[in-house]
Amino acid sequence: MAHRQQRRPVVVLYERIVEAIQEGVYPPGSQLPTEPRLAADLEVSRPALREALILLQEDGVITVRRGVGRTVNQHPPRRGFEKLRPMEELLGAGQPVTTVRLAQTTEEPTDFSTQHLLLPARSRVRFWESLLEVDGTPCCLTQEWAATDETLAALVPSPAEALDGGQEPPSTMLRLLLEAGRGVQLKGSSTLVPTMLGRRRGEQLGRPADTPAVLVTQVVQAGRTPVLAAKYMLPTGAPALPVWQSR
């Protein structure tokens, strides 16, 4: 079995602290425990904790004041499109998101999937098309292509079992791969371009064909190997995708 690359412990620790803040363990405006106490609570070394705390300060999640300590900011930035997450989570922001499966097939590679997944000739690939509804309103049309089973095997021990079974409730392919490949270092690269829905996508989203939209194309890699290629069509009025930037 291929060696699985683990995420850096400091990155995992950073995300644990952010999740604890979001869950109210360390609410906005409160002070974090002292460094020795926090290291003991999280069962980590103080050097690793100190590095994670520096990153949290740089990203505006906490503020450090001499004589006061580390304070959780009142409005810490919400992790958004800069972190590899399923589109359901990005669009939800606390609201219910329903995934409606429109197509789940295997097909010959398209120009898009061949280019981004480096597919061999005469192969067949999984293709999923889904509609994401936020609080009952169609907000995103997703199209996803997976790499071959041979490629996915390094990420998911049994790709066919993970992807071809009936998912209840349905989800995007990216969500399943992220859950099945926990501990594997995954990264994504995306492009965003303005466009119009067009007739077919307009009908699927219940909008006029000339509705302005944003088309997001995304390629997810395990190491240097592409495992997923996707397109996301977001019409005007869809929830915003937060992008967290810091200096």
Accessible surface in RSA format (square Angstrom, percent):
REM  Atomic radii and reference values for relative SASA: ProtOr
REM  Chains: A
REM  Algorithm: Lee & Richards
REM  Probe-radius: 1.40
REM  Slices: 20
REM RES _ NUM      All-atoms   Total-Side   Main-Chain    Non-polar    All polar
REM                ABS   REL    ABS   REL    ABS   REL    ABS   REL    ABS   REL
RES MET A   1   185.33  96.0  95.87  63.4  89.46 213.0  90.16  76.7  95.17 126.1
RES ALA A   2    57.32  52.7  35.22  54.4  22.10  50.3  47.01  66.2  10.31  27.3
RES HIS A   3   164.37  89.8 132.56  92.1  31.81  81.4  98.50 101.5  65.87  76.6
RES ARG A   4    61.69  25.9  54.95  28.0   6.74  16.0  27.13  37.1  34.56  20.9
RES GLN A   5    86.88  48.6  83.28  60.9   3.60   8.6  24.31  51.7  62.57  47.5
RES GLN A   6   124.77  69.8 103.49  75.6  21.29  50.7  53.80 114.5  70.97  53.8
RES ARG A   7   100.23  42.1  88.91  45.3  11.32  27.0  30.93  42.3  69.30  42.0
RES ARG A   8   131.73  55.3 126.41  64.4   5.32  12.7  64.88  88.7  66.85  40.5
RES PRO A   9   102.65  74.8  94.70  86.3   7.96  28.9  99.45  82.1   3.20  19.9
RES VAL A  10    11.52   7.6  11.52  10.4   0.00   0.0  11.52  10.0   0.00   0.0
RES VAL A  11    50.58  33.3  49.87  45.1   0.71   1.7  50.58  43.9   0.00   0.0
RES VAL A  12    50.94  33.5  50.68  45.9   0.27   0.6  50.70  44.1   0.24   0.7
RES LEU A  13     5.31   3.0   4.41   3.2   0.90   2.3   5.07   3.6   0.25   0.7
RES TYR A  14    13.93   6.5  13.93   7.9   0.00   0.0  13.40  10.1   0.53   0.7
RES GLU A  15    23.26  13.4  22.50  17.0   0.76   1.8   5.90  11.4  17.36  14.2
RES ARG A  16    99.91  41.9  93.86  47.8   6.05  14.4  35.52  48.5  64.39  39.0
RES ILE A  17     0.00   0.0   0.00   0.0   0.00   0.0   0.00   0.0   0.00   0.0
RES VAL A  18     9.81   6.5   9.80   8.9   0.01   0.0   9.81   8.5   0.00   0.0
RES GLU A  19    83.38  47.9  82.94  62.7   0.44   1.1  23.60  45.6  59.78  48.8
RES ALA A  20    14.20  13.1  12.33  19.0   1.87   4.2  13.76  19.4   0.44   1.2
RES ILE A  21     6.61   3.8   3.06   2.3   3.55   8.6   3.06   2.2   3.55   9.6
RES GLN A  22   108.69  60.8  69.55  50.8  39.13  93.2  41.09  87.5  67.59  51.3
RES GLU A  23   136.21  78.2  98.86  74.8  37.34  88.9  44.93  86.9  91.28  74.5
RES GLY A  24    41.32  51.0   0.00   N/A  41.32  51.0  23.10  63.4  18.22  40.8
RES VAL A  25    92.89  61.1  67.28  60.9  25.61  61.7  75.12  65.3  17.77  48.2
RES TYR A  26    24.18  11.3  23.38  13.3   0.81   2.1  15.82  11.9   8.36  10.3
RES PRO A  27    61.28  44.7  61.28  55.9   0.00   0.0  61.28  50.6   0.00   0.0
RES PRO A  28    59.10  43.1  42.22  38.5  16.87  61.3  42.22  34.9  16.87 104.9
RES GLY A  29    35.08  43.3   0.00   N/A  35.08  43.3   9.99  27.4  25.09  56.2
RES SER A  30    34.11  28.8  25.03  33.4   9.08  20.9  32.87  70.0   1.24   1.7
RES GLN A  31   102.34  57.2  81.11  59.3  21.23  50.5  24.98  53.2  77.36  58.7
RES LEU A  32    11.66   6.5   0.06   0.0  11.59  29.1   0.06   0.0  11.59  31.2
RES PRO A  33    38.21  27.8  23.00  21.0  15.21  55.3  34.77  28.7   3.44  21.4
RES THR A  34    94.62  67.3  84.42  85.6  10.19  24.3  83.51 112.2  11.10  16.8
RES GLU A  35    19.65  11.3  16.54  12.5   3.11   7.4   7.90  15.3  11.75   9.6
RES PRO A  36    70.22  51.2  62.49  57.0   7.73  28.1  64.27  53.1   5.94  36.9
RES ARG A  37   147.98  62.1 142.86  72.8   5.12  12.2  40.10  54.8 107.88  65.4
RES LEU A  38     0.75   0.4   0.75   0.5   0.00   0.0   0.75   0.5   0.00   0.0
RES ALA A  39     6.59   6.1   5.58   8.6   1.01   2.3   5.86   8.2   0.74   2.0
RES ALA A  40    69.14  63.6  45.61  70.4  23.53  53.5  56.57  79.7  12.57  33.3
RES ASP A  41    72.12  50.5  40.59  40.4  31.53  74.5  21.46  50.5  50.66  50.5
RES LEU A  42    19.08  10.6  16.28  11.6   2.81   7.1  16.62  11.7   2.46   6.6
RES GLU A  43   156.99  90.1 122.36  92.6  34.62  82.4  46.02  89.0 110.97  90.6
RES VAL A  44    41.82  27.5  20.69  18.7  21.14  50.9  30.58  26.6  11.24  30.5
RES SER A  45    63.85  54.0  47.59  63.5  16.26  37.5  45.98  97.9  17.87  25.0
RES ARG A  46   107.01  44.9 104.31  53.2   2.71   6.4  37.13  50.7  69.88  42.4
RES PRO A  47    92.16  67.2  84.03  76.6   8.12  29.5  85.96  71.0   6.20  38.5
RES ALA A  48    24.82  22.8  20.07  31.0   4.75  10.8  23.97  33.8   0.85   2.2
RES LEU A  49     0.00   0.0   0.00   0.0   0.00   0.0   0.00   0.0   0.00   0.0
RES ARG A  50    99.58  41.8  99.53  50.7   0.04   0.1  44.22  60.4  55.36  33.6
RES GLU A  51    71.99  41.3  70.06  53.0   1.93   4.6  25.30  48.9  46.69  38.1
RES ALA A  52     0.00   0.0   0.00   0.0   0.00   0.0   0.00   0.0   0.00   0.0
RES LEU A  53     3.38   1.9   2.18   1.6   1.20   3.0   2.58   1.8   0.80   2.1
RES ILE A  54    88.37  50.3  87.20  65.0   1.17   2.8  88.35  63.6   0.02   0.1
RES LEU A  55    57.78  32.2  57.27  41.0   0.50   1.3  57.78  40.6   0.00   0.0
RES LEU A  56     0.00   0.0   0.00   0.0   0.00   0.0   0.00   0.0   0.00   0.0
RES GLN A  57    85.38  47.7  75.10  54.9  10.27  24.5  13.65  29.1  71.73  54.4
RES GLU A  58   100.22  57.5  82.40  62.3  17.81  42.4  36.26  70.1  63.95  52.2
RES ASP A  59    38.13  26.7  35.50  35.3   2.62   6.2   3.54   8.3  34.59  34.5
RES GLY A  60    29.25  36.1   0.00   N/A  29.25  36.1  25.84  70.9   3.41   7.6
RES VAL A  61     2.69   1.8   2.69   2.4   0.00   0.0   2.69   2.3   0.00   0.0
RES ILE A  62     2.82   1.6   0.00   0.0   2.81   6.8   0.00   0.0   2.81   7.6
RES THR A  63    41.81  29.7  39.77  40.3   2.04   4.9  27.18  36.5  14.63  22.1
RES VAL A  64    61.68  40.6  41.02  37.1  20.66  49.8  41.02  35.6  20.66  56.0
RES ARG A  65   128.57  54.0 122.93  62.7   5.64  13.4  43.52  59.5  85.05  51.5
RES ARG A  66   242.20 101.7 204.49 104.2  37.71  89.8  88.92 121.5 153.28  92.9
RES GLY A  67    85.28 105.2   0.00   N/A  85.28 105.2  42.52 116.7  42.76  95.8
RES VAL A  68    76.13  50.1  60.67  54.9  15.46  37.3  65.90  57.3  10.23  27.7
RES GLY A  69    31.07  38.3   0.00   N/A  31.07  38.3  29.34  80.5   1.73   3.9
RES ARG A  70    56.60  23.8  53.87  27.5   2.73   6.5   4.10   5.6  52.49  31.8
RES THR A  71    23.93  17.0  23.93  24.3   0.00   0.0  21.03  28.2   2.90   4.4
RES VAL A  72     0.65   0.4   0.00   0.0   0.65   1.6   0.00   0.0   0.65   1.8
RES ASN A  73    38.29  26.4  34.58  33.4   3.71   8.9  15.14  36.4  23.15  22.4
RES GLN A  74   117.68  65.8 105.79  77.3  11.89  28.3  46.27  98.5  71.42  54.2
RES HIS A  75   168.86  92.3 144.91 100.7  23.94  61.3 102.13 105.3  66.73  77.6
RES PRO A  76    36.78  26.8  22.03  20.1  14.75  53.6  22.03  18.2  14.75  91.7
RES PRO A  77    40.97  29.9  24.71  22.5  16.26  59.1  35.72  29.5   5.25  32.6
RES ARG A  78   106.14  44.6  94.26  48.0  11.88  28.3  57.32  78.3  48.82  29.6
RES ARG A  79    37.64  15.8  37.62  19.2   0.02   0.0   6.78   9.3  30.86  18.7
RES GLY A  80     0.00   0.0   0.00   N/A   0.00   0.0   0.00   0.0   0.00   0.0
RES PHE A  81    33.80  16.9  20.21  12.5  13.60  35.4  20.21  12.3  13.60  38.9
RES GLU A  82    75.30  43.2  33.63  25.4  41.67  99.2  45.57  88.1  29.73  24.3
RES LYS A  83    52.68  25.7  47.03  28.9   5.65  13.5  27.80  25.0  24.89  26.5
RES LEU A  84    39.00  21.7  17.84  12.8  21.16  53.2  21.91  15.4  17.09  46.0
RES ARG A  85    47.33  19.9  43.28  22.1   4.05   9.6   9.09  12.4  38.24  23.2
RES PRO A  86     7.31   5.3   7.31   6.7   0.00   0.0   7.31   6.0   0.00   0.0
RES MET A  87     4.05   2.1   2.69   1.8   1.35   3.2   2.83   2.4   1.22   1.6
RES GLU A  88     8.74   5.0   6.53   4.9   2.21   5.3   6.29  12.2   2.45   2.0
RES GLU A  89    71.06  40.8  59.54  45.0  11.52  27.4  24.47  47.3  46.59  38.0
RES LEU A  90     3.75   2.1   2.66   1.9   1.10   2.8   2.66   1.9   1.10   2.9
RES LEU A  91     0.47   0.3   0.00   0.0   0.47   1.2   0.00   0.0   0.47   1.3
RES GLY A  92     4.89   6.0   0.00   N/A   4.89   6.0   4.89  13.4   0.00   0.0
RES ALA A  93    60.63  55.8  24.09  37.2  36.54  83.1  36.79  51.8  23.85  63.2
RES GLY A  94    87.08 107.4   0.00   N/A  87.08 107.4  43.01 118.0  44.06  98.7
RES GLN A  95    87.78  49.1  77.52  56.7  10.26  24.4  25.98  55.3  61.80  46.9
RES PRO A  96    90.50  66.0  77.66  70.8  12.85  46.7  89.23  73.7   1.27   7.9
RES VAL A  97    41.06  27.0   7.80   7.1  33.26  80.2   7.80   6.8  33.26  90.2
RES THR A  98    74.00  52.6  70.50  71.5   3.50   8.3  43.72  58.7  30.28  45.8
RES THR A  99    10.86   7.7   3.28   3.3   7.58  18.1   0.00   0.0  10.86  16.4
RES VAL A 100    55.18  36.3  52.22  47.3   2.96   7.1  55.18  47.9   0.00   0.0
RES ARG A 101    51.37  21.6  26.81  13.7  24.56  58.5  24.53  33.5  26.84  16.3
RES LEU A 102    74.83  41.7  39.68  28.4  35.15  88.4  43.65  30.7  31.17  83.9
RES ALA A 103    28.37  26.1  20.49  31.6   7.88  17.9  28.37  40.0   0.00   0.0
RES GLN A 104    73.28  41.0  44.87  32.8  28.42  67.7  21.30  45.3  51.98  39.4
RES THR A 105    68.84  49.0  57.69  58.5  11.15  26.6  62.23  83.6   6.61  10.0
RES THR A 106    74.95  53.3  62.48  63.3  12.47  29.7  40.58  54.5  34.37  52.0
RES GLU A 107    42.38  24.3  41.16  31.1   1.22   2.9  18.87  36.5  23.51  19.2
RES GLU A 108   123.26  70.8 116.23  87.9   7.03  16.7  32.35  62.6  90.91  74.2
RES PRO A 109    38.18  27.8  16.11  14.7  22.06  80.2  16.11  13.3  22.06 137.1
RES THR A 110    53.76  38.2  46.33  47.0   7.42  17.7  53.63  72.0   0.12   0.2
RES ASP A 111   132.39  92.7 122.28 121.7  10.11  23.9  40.71  95.8  91.68  91.4
RES PHE A 112    29.10  14.6  23.93  14.8   5.17  13.4  27.26  16.5   1.83   5.2
RES SER A 113     0.00   0.0   0.00   0.0   0.00   0.0   0.00   0.0   0.00   0.0
RES THR A 114    59.62  42.4  57.09  57.9   2.54   6.0  50.33  67.6   9.29  14.0
RES GLN A 115   125.13  70.0 104.58  76.4  20.55  48.9  40.53  86.3  84.61  64.2
RES HIS A 116    50.93  27.8  43.12  30.0   7.81  20.0  29.49  30.4  21.44  24.9
RES LEU A 117     8.10   4.5   0.00   0.0   8.10  20.4   0.00   0.0   8.10  21.8
RES LEU A 118   132.23  73.6 106.25  76.0  25.98  65.3 112.39  78.9  19.84  53.4
RES LEU A 119    17.50   9.7   1.60   1.1  15.91  40.0   1.68   1.2  15.82  42.6
RES PRO A 120    79.47  57.9  66.80  60.9  12.67  46.1  78.18  64.5   1.29   8.0
RES ALA A 121    95.11  87.5  60.31  93.1  34.80  79.2  71.74 101.0  23.38  61.9
RES ARG A 122   240.51 101.0 195.67  99.7  44.84 106.8  80.39 109.9 160.13  97.0
RES SER A 123    17.54  14.8   8.03  10.7   9.51  21.9  16.76  35.7   0.78   1.1
RES ARG A 124   138.90  58.3 116.64  59.5  22.25  53.0  60.64  82.9  78.26  47.4
RES VAL A 125     2.75   1.8   0.00   0.0   2.75   6.6   2.75   2.4   0.00   0.0
RES ARG A 126    21.95   9.2  20.71  10.6   1.24   3.0   5.66   7.7  16.29   9.9
RES PHE A 127    23.28  11.6  23.28  14.4   0.00   0.0  23.28  14.1   0.00   0.0
RES TRP A 128     1.90   0.8   1.85   0.9   0.06   0.1   0.10   0.1   1.80   2.9
RES GLU A 129     5.98   3.4   5.98   4.5   0.00   0.0   0.18   0.3   5.81   4.7
RES SER A 130     0.04   0.0   0.04   0.1   0.00   0.0   0.00   0.0   0.04   0.1
RES LEU A 131    13.79   7.7  13.79   9.9   0.00   0.0  13.79   9.7   0.00   0.0
RES LEU A 132     0.00   0.0   0.00   0.0   0.00   0.0   0.00   0.0   0.00   0.0
RES GLU A 133    39.68  22.8  39.46  29.8   0.22   0.5   0.06   0.1  39.62  32.3
RES VAL A 134     7.93   5.2   4.67   4.2   3.26   7.9   4.67   4.1   3.26   8.8
RES ASP A 135    97.41  68.2  75.24  74.9  22.17  52.4  11.58  27.3  85.83  85.6
RES GLY A 136    59.36  73.2   0.00   N/A  59.36  73.2  30.81  84.5  28.56  64.0
RES THR A 137    68.79  48.9  67.36  68.3   1.44   3.4  37.68  50.6  31.11  47.0
RES PRO A 138    34.60  25.2  34.60  31.5   0.00   0.0  34.60  28.6   0.00   0.0
RES CYS A 139     5.90   4.5   5.90   6.6   0.00   0.0   0.00   0.0   5.90   6.4
RES CYS A 140     0.00   0.0   0.00   0.0   0.00   0.0   0.00   0.0   0.00   0.0
RES LEU A 141     3.16   1.8   1.37   1.0   1.79   4.5   1.37   1.0   1.79   4.8
RES THR A 142     0.11   0.1   0.11   0.1   0.00   0.0   0.00   0.0   0.11   0.2
RES GLN A 143    21.13  11.8  21.13  15.4   0.00   0.0   2.35   5.0  18.77  14.2
RES GLU A 144     0.05   0.0   0.05   0.0   0.00   0.0   0.00   0.0   0.05   0.0
RES TRP A 145    13.51   5.4  13.51   6.5   0.00   0.0  13.51   7.2   0.00   0.0
RES ALA A 146     0.00   0.0   0.00   0.0   0.00   0.0   0.00   0.0   0.00   0.0
RES ALA A 147     2.89   2.7   1.66   2.6   1.22   2.8   1.66   2.3   1.22   3.2
RES THR A 148    22.73  16.2  18.54  18.8   4.20  10.0  16.59  22.3   6.14   9.3
RES ASP A 149    52.46  36.7  47.31  47.1   5.14  12.2  22.37  52.6  30.09  30.0
RES GLU A 150   145.48  83.5 122.21  92.5  23.26  55.4  73.51 142.2  71.97  58.8
RES THR A 151    42.77  30.4  30.02  30.4  12.75  30.4  11.74  15.8  31.03  46.9
RES LEU A 152     0.08   0.0   0.08   0.1   0.00   0.0   0.08   0.1   0.00   0.0
RES ALA A 153    42.56  39.1  37.52  57.9   5.03  11.5  37.74  53.1   4.82  12.8
RES ALA A 154    43.16  39.7  35.20  54.3   7.96  18.1  38.14  53.7   5.02  13.3
RES LEU A 155     1.61   0.9   1.13   0.8   0.47   1.2   1.60   1.1   0.00   0.0
RES VAL A 156     5.19   3.4   5.19   4.7   0.00   0.0   5.19   4.5   0.00   0.0
RES PRO A 157    85.24  62.1  61.61  56.2  23.63  85.9  64.06  52.9  21.18 131.6
RES SER A 158    53.21  45.0  47.32  63.2   5.89  13.6  21.96  46.8  31.25  43.8
RES PRO A 159    12.46   9.1  12.39  11.3   0.07   0.2  12.46  10.3   0.00   0.0
RES ALA A 160    47.40  43.6  45.13  69.6   2.27   5.2  45.44  64.0   1.97   5.2
RES GLU A 161   139.95  80.4 118.19  89.4  21.76  51.8  52.97 102.5  86.98  71.0
RES ALA A 162    30.02  27.6  13.43  20.7  16.59  37.7  23.98  33.8   6.03  16.0
RES LEU A 163     0.18   0.1   0.18   0.1   0.00   0.0   0.18   0.1   0.00   0.0
RES ASP A 164    82.37  57.7  56.46  56.2  25.92  61.3  28.83  67.9  53.54  53.4
RES GLY A 165    34.73  42.8   0.00   N/A  34.73  42.8  33.55  92.1   1.18   2.6
RES GLY A 166    77.74  95.9   0.00   N/A  77.74  95.9  38.46 105.6  39.28  88.0
RES GLN A 167    26.33  14.7  15.20  11.1  11.13  26.5  16.90  36.0   9.43   7.2
RES GLU A 168   154.02  88.4 118.33  89.5  35.69  85.0  57.57 111.4  96.45  78.7
RES PRO A 169   114.23  83.2 105.82  96.5   8.41  30.6 106.96  88.3   7.27  45.2
RES PRO A 170    43.50  31.7  36.31  33.1   7.19  26.1  36.31  30.0   7.19  44.7
RES SER A 171     9.83   8.3   9.79  13.1   0.04   0.1   9.68  20.6   0.15   0.2
RES THR A 172     0.75   0.5   0.75   0.8   0.00   0.0   0.75   1.0   0.00   0.0
RES MET A 173     0.00   0.0   0.00   0.0   0.00   0.0   0.00   0.0   0.00   0.0
RES LEU A 174     1.91   1.1   1.91   1.4   0.00   0.0   1.91   1.3   0.00   0.0
RES ARG A 175    66.73  28.0  66.73  34.0   0.00   0.0   9.31  12.7  57.42  34.8
RES LEU A 176    33.88  18.9  32.76  23.4   1.12   2.8  32.89  23.1   0.98   2.6
RES LEU A 177     2.34   1.3   2.34   1.7   0.00   0.0   2.34   1.6   0.00   0.0
RES LEU A 178    38.15  21.2  30.55  21.9   7.60  19.1  31.06  21.8   7.09  19.1
RES GLU A 179    86.31  49.6  74.59  56.4  11.73  27.9  25.22  48.8  61.09  49.9
RES ALA A 180    40.93  37.6  15.72  24.3  25.20  57.3  27.14  38.2  13.79  36.5
RES GLY A 181     1.93   2.4   0.00   N/A   1.93   2.4   0.00   0.0   1.93   4.3
RES ARG A 182   179.75  75.5 160.23  81.7  19.52  46.5  64.91  88.7 114.84  69.6
RES GLY A 183    30.20  37.2   0.00   N/A  30.20  37.2  21.37  58.6   8.83  19.8
RES VAL A 184    16.41  10.8   8.88   8.0   7.53  18.1   8.88   7.7   7.53  20.4
RES GLN A 185    81.85  45.8  80.98  59.2   0.87   2.1  11.19  23.8  70.66  53.6
RES LEU A 186    28.34  15.8   6.62   4.7  21.72  54.6   6.62   4.7  21.72  58.4
RES LYS A 187   106.95  52.2 103.09  63.3   3.86   9.2  59.41  53.5  47.54  50.6
RES GLY A 188    39.38  48.6   0.00   N/A  39.38  48.6   4.67  12.8  34.71  77.7
RES SER A 189    73.19  61.8  65.10  86.9   8.09  18.6  51.55 109.8  21.65  30.3
RES SER A 190    41.15  34.8   9.08  12.1  32.07  73.9   6.59  14.0  34.56  48.4
RES THR A 191    82.62  58.8  78.18  79.3   4.44  10.6  73.70  99.0   8.92  13.5
RES LEU A 192    95.21  53.0  68.40  48.9  26.81  67.4  68.55  48.1  26.65  71.7
RES VAL A 193    69.82  45.9  68.93  62.4   0.89   2.1  69.82  60.7   0.00   0.0
RES PRO A 194   120.86  88.1 103.43  94.3  17.42  63.3 103.74  85.7  17.11 106.4
RES THR A 195    49.70  35.4  33.08  33.5  16.62  39.6  18.41  24.7  31.30  47.3
RES MET A 196   110.76  57.4 101.26  67.0   9.50  22.6 101.26  86.1   9.50  12.6
RES LEU A 197     4.63   2.6   0.00   0.0   4.63  11.6   0.00   0.0   4.63  12.5
RES GLY A 198    30.25  37.3   0.00   N/A  30.25  37.3  30.25  83.0   0.00   0.0
RES ARG A 199   168.40  70.7 158.38  80.7  10.01  23.8  68.54  93.7  99.85  60.5
RES ARG A 200   122.40  51.4 119.29  60.8   3.11   7.4  60.65  82.9  61.75  37.4
RES ARG A 201    55.16  23.2  54.40  27.7   0.76   1.8   8.82  12.1  46.34  28.1
RES GLY A 202     0.72   0.9   0.00   N/A   0.72   0.9   0.56   1.5   0.17   0.4
RES GLU A 203   118.24  67.9  89.91  68.0  28.33  67.4  48.35  93.5  69.89  57.1
RES GLN A 204    42.88  24.0  24.90  18.2  17.97  42.8  25.64  54.6  17.24  13.1
RES LEU A 205     1.97   1.1   0.00   0.0   1.97   5.0   0.00   0.0   1.97   5.3
RES GLY A 206    65.09  80.3   0.00   N/A  65.09  80.3  36.66 100.6  28.43  63.7
RES ARG A 207    57.15  24.0  44.64  22.8  12.51  29.8  22.15  30.3  35.00  21.2
RES PRO A 208    91.08  66.4  78.88  71.9  12.20  44.3  90.54  74.7   0.54   3.3
RES ALA A 209    47.66  43.8  37.92  58.5   9.74  22.2  37.99  53.5   9.67  25.6
RES ASP A 210   102.76  72.0  93.39  93.0   9.37  22.2  38.57  90.8  64.18  64.0
RES THR A 211    16.06  11.4  12.77  12.9   3.29   7.8  12.57  16.9   3.49   5.3
RES PRO A 212    74.45  54.3  74.40  67.8   0.05   0.2  74.45  61.5   0.00   0.0
RES ALA A 213     7.05   6.5   0.00   0.0   7.05  16.0   3.05   4.3   4.00  10.6
RES VAL A 214    59.20  39.0  59.20  53.6   0.00   0.0  59.20  51.4   0.00   0.0
RES LEU A 215    29.81  16.6  29.65  21.2   0.16   0.4  29.65  20.8   0.16   0.4
RES VAL A 216     0.00   0.0   0.00   0.0   0.00   0.0   0.00   0.0   0.00   0.0
RES THR A 217    29.68  21.1  28.15  28.5   1.52   3.6  18.87  25.3  10.81  16.3
RES GLN A 218    12.05   6.7  11.41   8.3   0.63   1.5   0.43   0.9  11.61   8.8
RES VAL A 219    21.12  13.9  20.67  18.7   0.45   1.1  20.67  18.0   0.45   1.2
RES VAL A 220     1.56   1.0   1.56   1.4   0.00   0.0   1.56   1.4   0.00   0.0
RES GLN A 221    50.78  28.4  50.78  37.1   0.00   0.0   2.90   6.2  47.88  36.3
RES ALA A 222    23.28  21.4  15.13  23.3   8.15  18.5  16.12  22.7   7.15  18.9
RES GLY A 223    23.92  29.5   0.00   N/A  23.92  29.5  22.06  60.6   1.86   4.2
RES ARG A 224   219.65  92.2 200.28 102.1  19.37  46.1  72.29  98.8 147.37  89.3
RES THR A 225    64.26  45.7  62.30  63.2   1.96   4.7  29.99  40.3  34.28  51.8
RES PRO A 226     8.91   6.5   8.12   7.4   0.79   2.9   8.12   6.7   0.79   4.9
RES VAL A 227     1.92   1.3   1.92   1.7   0.00   0.0   1.92   1.7   0.00   0.0
RES LEU A 228     0.30   0.2   0.30   0.2   0.00   0.0   0.30   0.2   0.00   0.0
RES ALA A 229     0.00   0.0   0.00   0.0   0.00   0.0   0.00   0.0   0.00   0.0
RES ALA A 230     0.20   0.2   0.20   0.3   0.00   0.0   0.20   0.3   0.00   0.0
RES LYS A 231    48.11  23.5  47.40  29.1   0.71   1.7   6.73   6.1  41.38  44.1
RES TYR A 232     2.22   1.0   2.22   1.3   0.00   0.0   1.33   1.0   0.89   1.1
RES MET A 233     3.70   1.9   3.28   2.2   0.42   1.0   3.28   2.8   0.42   0.6
RES LEU A 234    11.84   6.6   9.89   7.1   1.95   4.9   9.89   6.9   1.95   5.2
RES PRO A 235     4.37   3.2   0.00   0.0   4.37  15.9   0.22   0.2   4.14  25.8
RES THR A 236    85.57  60.9  71.28  72.3  14.29  34.0  72.30  97.1  13.27  20.1
RES GLY A 237    69.28  85.4   0.00   N/A  69.28  85.4  35.31  96.9  33.97  76.1
RES ALA A 238    20.87  19.2   2.85   4.4  18.02  41.0   2.85   4.0  18.02  47.7
RES PRO A 239    38.25  27.9  22.31  20.3  15.94  57.9  34.22  28.2   4.04  25.1
RES ALA A 240    84.82  78.0  64.80 100.0  20.01  45.5  73.60 103.6  11.22  29.7
RES LEU A 241    34.47  19.2  14.88  10.6  19.59  49.3  14.88  10.4  19.59  52.7
RES PRO A 242    30.21  22.0  20.12  18.3  10.09  36.7  30.21  24.9   0.00   0.0
RES VAL A 243    89.56  58.9  60.53  54.8  29.03  70.0  60.96  53.0  28.61  77.6
RES TRP A 244    35.09  14.1  16.88   8.2  18.20  42.7  20.26  10.8  14.82  24.0
RES GLN A 245   153.19  85.7 124.90  91.3  28.29  67.4  38.50  81.9 114.69  87.0
RES SER A 246    67.56  57.1  23.75  31.7  43.80 100.9  17.88  38.1  49.67  69.6
RES ARG A 247   270.10 113.4 211.26 107.7  58.84 140.1 111.69 152.6 158.41  96.0
END  Absolute sums over single chains surface
CHAIN  1 A    13293.7      10286.3       3007.4       7226.4       6067.3
END  Absolute sums over all chains
TOTAL         13293.7      10286.3       3007.4       7226.4       6067.3
